[in-house]
Amino acid sequence: MSTHQTERIIKMNLNAWESQNKRFSELIEKLTDAQLLSETAPGRNTGAYLLGHIVAVNDDMLRLLGLRDKFFPEYTEIFIKSPDKSGKTFPSVAELRAAYHKTTNELNAHFNKFSTEEWLSKHTAVSEEDFAKEPMRNKLNVMISRTLHLSNHMGQIIYLKN
Amino acid sequence: MSTHQTERIIKMNLNAWESQNKRFSELIEKLTDAQLLSETAPGRNTGAYLLGHIVAVNDDMLRLLGLRDKFFPEYTEIFIKSPDKSGKTFPSVAELRAAYHKTTNELNAHFNKFSTEEWLSKHTAVSEEDFAKEPMRNKLNVMISRTLHLSNHMGQIIYLKN
């Protein structure tokens, strides 16, 4: 019973990740390049910056979960370490959309195969010693946090819709 | 081991709810009444509407989880069934902040006492028959969904900050 409960709760969290990504995917496909290049509100981040930011953060999850190297290591400097309008050259909107799909598809392929033990194992940014004391610093928690991050910025990017 | 795993994952989800609410609470305390009465972006929802909307949705969780009647049943008409600028009279910003704290504190008092079985039991909007087929329609799933809802609108209300 408890094993089933654990699997069920992990599936609920995975469903939340997938449904937020489905909504986000539909949103960025619906928005035109010109819309995504606009500010989400006056003086605020553009859609393109936020899209690149989400890709950079999710791409970094591949590393953090020990799955593979980042696909787009150059995004970290442009979309995490630098603010919008930094003068750094952005990839095109088409490239950003493709990067989002590539990263998300790779994550989902792994997520759908993870066992309960893998979900609850430590991520790569915590030591064995710290993890023994703080077992919540596991892979599932990283995904929960990234789902909220996506939802937060989706609330902003949606302002680009007419 | 599995029992511990289940409890750990529920706690991770509860921590996510609590940390989003802590951030939100700090945000609405920091914003002035005038800021909250402004549009989050030109032509978009005001902070006051979104705050009332969050209270209405979370207050409804009390009913949906079978805990008690809504504290603010009148908010449903103003902040869920009607759009912003409907002409309906809003409570003052001070009342909205107080309503947010009252609802959140009540939810948290219950959440901190819920057993695993209570979290995984059905919410009041699903029949026993449907729940037997769809066991994910449980109380924990409602909280996960409301945490994402809060995060989504918090991304918008944060645009009221200078």
Interface residues (C-beta under 8 A of the other chain):
Chain A: S2 T3 Q5 T6 R8 I9 I10 K11 M12 N13 N15 A16 Q20 T40 A41 P42 R44 T116 L120 P135 M136 L140 N141 I144 S145 T147 L148 S151 N152 H153 M154 G155 Q156 Y159
Chain B: S2 T3 Q5 T6 R8 I9 I10 K11 M12 N13 N15 A16 Q20 T40 A41 P42 R44 T116 L120 P135 M136 L140 N141 I144 S145 T147 L148 S151 N152 H153 M154 G155 Q156 Y159
